């Protein structure tokens, strides 16, 4: 998956740091109407201890999910202290940057920061027929295992972006947005959303054909949902209900099956087979293959 440019995301990374001379790539997920979440891997180092520059004001929510903890941390807005303090690994903080924010750090830490513009939040609630979310908020330092798992799933993008498909990133971004909206936006899900059924057989075939035509998974969830005339959440849940897995997982199984067929019936090397089956390289194929088959492609080929 290709990295993108985000002016505001780059500014946040510049202030907080990334632990690298060259900033890591910035991940963006997309909704039916455009960008939805900007994800950053923030690495605060020893040299940054002290009062950091203020983050410029923007009507954007920032969600920080910490990989490591810190015993002390302070937040300010226009010089006034905000609720803050130490935080544990896998803990979360949500802030609204409409008035900007400033941090004082006392020790190094790592986190995944998610930036969600107000317009993107409104677009999502409109798409799902939810009531508009006025604010996202949570108790400072709350440990949310769901958010910890979802943001951890995005971490490979920051070191190996070529191994993370747009299909997968959008799926995780959709799950993150829905979790934040329904849990921290203080809304109830309407019964019309709960009662949605599965997809017709013709729509399932359409989705599968679209996935098969893009083995690398670079197609956006929004593109498939738009073609089917449904919301992204409905697409994911209905496809899972019908096939037993998400579109991303279904495509992974298809790619692995094709790789097995080529390993069994041709003499091509595994690097070539990986490229033909939509993987970024032999290492990427090996990782996915082991997760599904429980062994490596080389071992499987010798046994078969």
C-alpha positions in Angstrom: 0.0 0.0 0.0 1.3 3.5 -0.9 1.9 6.1 1.8 0.1 9.4 1.5 0.8 13.1 2.3 -1.2 14.7 5.1 -0.2 18.2 6.0 -1.7 18.1 9.5 -0.4 14.5 10.1 3.1 15.6 9.1 2.9 18.5 11.5 1.8 16.3 14.4 4.7 13.9 13.6 7.1 16.8 13.4 6.1 17.9 16.9 6.0 14.5 18.6 8.6 12.7 16.6 8.8 9.3 14.9 12.2 8.0 16.2 13.6 8.1 12.6 15.6 10.5 10.6 13.1 10.0 7.8 9.5 10.0 9.2 7.6 6.8 8.8 4.8 6.6 6.2 1.4 8.0 7.0 -1.6 5.7 6.6 -5.0 7.0 5.5 -8.2 5.0 5.3 -11.1 6.0 3.1 -14.9 6.2 3.4 -17.5 6.5 0.6 -16.9 10.3 0.6 -13.2 10.4 0.9 -10.5 10.3 3.7 -11.6 9.0 7.0 -8.7 8.3 9.4 -5.1 9.5 9.3 -2.9 7.0 11.3 0.6 8.0 12.6 3.2 6.0 14.5 4.6 8.4 17.1 7.9 7.7 18.9 8.8 10.2 21.6 12.5 10.1 22.4 14.7 11.2 25.3 15.8 14.3 23.4 12.2 15.5 23.3 11.6 15.5 27.0 10.1 18.8 28.1 7.4 21.1 26.8 6.7 20.4 23.1 5.4 22.8 20.5 1.6 23.3 20.4 -0.4 21.3 17.8 -2.1 23.9 15.6 -5.9 24.2 16.0 -8.1 22.1 13.6 -11.6 20.7 14.0 -10.1 17.2 14.3 -10.3 14.5 17.0 -7.0 12.9 18.1 -7.0 9.4 19.5 -3.7 8.2 21.0 -3.4 4.5 21.8 -0.2 3.8 23.7 2.1 0.9 23.0 4.2 1.8 26.1 3.3 3.5 29.3 4.6 6.7 31.0 4.5 7.5 34.7 3.9 11.3 34.1 2.5 13.3 31.2 0.8 16.7 31.0 -1.6 18.3 28.5 -2.5 21.9 28.0 -4.8 23.9 25.8 -4.1 27.6 25.4 -1.9 27.4 28.5 -4.6 25.8 30.7 -4.0 22.3 32.1 -6.2 19.5 30.8 -7.0 16.2 32.6 -3.8 14.3 32.3 -1.2 12.2 34.2 0.6 8.9 33.8 -0.8 6.2 31.5 -0.4 2.5 31.1 0.4 0.4 28.0 -2.6 -0.1 25.7 -4.3 2.9 27.3 -6.1 5.5 25.3 -6.6 9.3 25.3 -9.0 11.3 23.1 -8.8 15.0 22.5 -10.5 17.6 20.3 -7.9 19.8 18.6 -10.3 22.6 17.7 -8.4 24.8 20.1 -5.1 23.1 19.6 -3.1 21.3 22.3 0.3 21.1 23.9 2.1 18.4 25.8 4.9 18.2 28.4 6.6 14.8 28.3 8.8 13.4 31.0 10.0 10.1 29.5 10.0 8.4 26.1 7.0 6.5 24.9 5.3 5.1 21.7 1.8 5.3 20.5 -0.4 5.1 17.4 -2.2 8.4 16.8 -5.4 8.5 14.9 -6.6 11.8 13.4 -10.3 12.0 12.5 -11.7 15.3 11.1 -15.1 16.4 12.1 -16.3 16.2 8.5 -15.1 12.6 8.3 -17.0 11.7 11.5 -20.2 13.3 10.1 -19.8 11.4 6.8 -19.6 8.1 8.7 -22.6 8.7 10.8 -24.6 9.8 7.7 -23.4 6.6 5.9 -24.6 4.4 8.7 -27.8 6.4 9.5 -26.5 7.0 13.0 -27.3 10.1 15.0 -24.7 12.8 14.6 -21.9 12.5 17.2 -21.3 15.8 18.9 -18.2 14.8 20.7 -15.8 11.9 21.2 -14.5 11.5 24.8 -13.3 8.9 27.2 -11.8 8.8 30.7 -8.2 9.8 30.5 -5.9 6.7 30.2 -8.7 4.2 29.8 -7.5 0.7 28.8 -9.5 -0.4 25.7 -8.3 -3.8 24.5 -10.4 -3.5 21.3 -8.6 -0.3 20.3 -5.3 -1.8 21.3 -5.8 -4.8 19.0 -7.0 -2.7 16.1 -4.2 -0.2 16.2 -1.6 -3.0 16.7 -3.0 -4.5 13.4 -1.9 -1.3 11.7 1.7 -1.3 13.0 3.2 -3.4 10.1 2.2 -0.6 7.7 4.8 1.8 9.3 7.7 -0.5 8.6 6.5 -2.7 5.7 3.8 -0.6 3.9 4.1 -2.8 0.8 2.7 -5.8 2.8 -0.5 -3.9 4.0 -3.3 -3.8 1.4 -5.7 -0.9 1.1 -8.5 -3.4 1.6 -7.2 -4.5 5.0 -6.4 -0.9 6.1 -9.9 0.3 5.2 -11.4 -2.6 7.0 -9.5 -1.9 10.2 -10.2 1.9 9.9 -13.9 1.1 9.5 -13.9 -1.0 12.7 -12.0 1.7 14.6 -14.4 4.4 13.5 -17.5 2.3 14.4 -16.0 1.4 17.8 -15.2 5.0 18.6 -18.6 6.3 17.5 -20.7 3.8 19.2 -18.7 3.6 22.5 -17.2 7.1 22.9 -19.7 9.1 20.8 -22.5 8.2 23.2 -25.0 7.1 20.6 -27.2 4.1 20.3 -27.2 2.0 17.2 -30.6 2.3 15.4 -32.6 -0.9 15.0 -32.6 -0.4 11.2 -28.8 -0.9 11.3 -29.0 -4.0 13.5 -31.7 -5.6 11.3 -29.7 -5.6 8.1 -29.7 -8.9 6.3 -27.1 -10.7 4.2 -26.2 -10.0 0.6 -28.0 -11.5 -2.4 -26.0 -14.3 -4.2 -25.5 -12.0 -7.2 -24.0 -9.3 -5.0 -21.7 -11.8 -3.3 -20.5 -13.0 -6.7 -19.9 -9.3 -7.7 -17.8 -8.7 -4.6 -15.8 -11.9 -5.2 -15.2 -11.0 -8.9 -14.0 -7.5 -7.9 -11.6 -9.0 -5.4 -10.3 -11.6 -7.8 -9.5 -8.8 -10.3 -7.3 -7.1 -7.7 -5.2 -9.8 -6.0 -3.0 -7.2 -4.3 -6.0 -5.9 -2.4 -5.4 -2.3 -3.5 -9.2 -1.8 -4.1 -10.9 0.3 -1.4 -13.7 -1.1 0.7 -15.6 2.0 -0.3 -15.3 1.2 -4.0 -16.8 -2.2 -3.5 -19.6 -0.9 -1.3 -20.4 1.8 -3.8 -20.7 -0.8 -6.6 -23.1 -2.8 -4.4 -25.1 0.3 -3.4 -24.7 -0.4 0.4 -22.7 1.0 3.3 -19.2 -0.3 4.0 -20.3 -1.7 7.4 -23.2 -3.5 5.7 -20.8 -4.9 3.1 -18.3 -6.3 5.7 -20.9 -7.8 8.0 -23.0 -9.3 5.3 -20.1 -10.7 3.4 -18.8 -12.3 6.7 -22.3 -13.7 7.4 -22.5 -15.3 4.0 -18.9 -16.6 3.5 -17.7 -16.9 7.0 -14.9 -14.3 6.7 -14.2 -10.7 5.7 -13.4 -9.7 2.1 -9.8 -9.3 3.1 -9.5 -12.8 4.7 -11.4 -14.3 1.7 -8.9 -12.7 -0.7 -6.0 -14.0 1.4 -7.3 -17.6 1.1 -7.8 -17.2 -2.6 -4.2 -15.9 -3.0 -2.8 -18.8 -0.9 -4.8 -21.3 -2.9 -3.4 -19.9 -6.2 0.1 -20.1 -4.8 -0.4 -23.7 -3.8 -1.7 -24.6 -7.3 1.4 -22.9 -8.8 3.8 -24.6 -6.4 2.3 -28.0 -7.1 1.9 -27.7 -10.9 4.8 -25.5 -12.0 8.5 -25.2 -11.5 8.5 -21.4 -10.8 10.4 -20.2 -7.8 8.5 -19.0 -4.8 9.5 -15.4 -5.3 7.9 -15.4 -8.8 4.8 -17.2 -7.5 4.5 -14.6 -4.7 4.4 -11.8 -7.2 1.9 -13.6 -9.5 -0.4 -14.2 -6.6 -0.5 -10.6 -5.4 2.1 -10.7 -2.6 4.8 -8.1 -2.2 7.5 -10.7 -2.0 8.5 -14.1 -0.7 8.5 -13.0 2.9 5.0 -11.6 2.6 3.7 -14.9 1.1 5.5 -16.9 3.8 3.9 -14.8 6.6 0.3 -15.2 5.2 0.9 -18.8 4.1 2.1 -19.8 7.6 -0.9 -18.1 9.2 -3.4 -20.0 7.0 -1.6 -23.4 6.4 0.5 -23.7 9.5 3.7 -24.2 7.6 5.9 -22.3 5.1 5.5 -22.5 1.3 8.9 -24.2 0.9 8.0 -27.0 3.3 4.5 -27.4 1.8 6.0 -27.7 -1.7 8.3 -30.4 -0.6 5.5 -32.3 1.1 3.2 -32.0 -1.9 
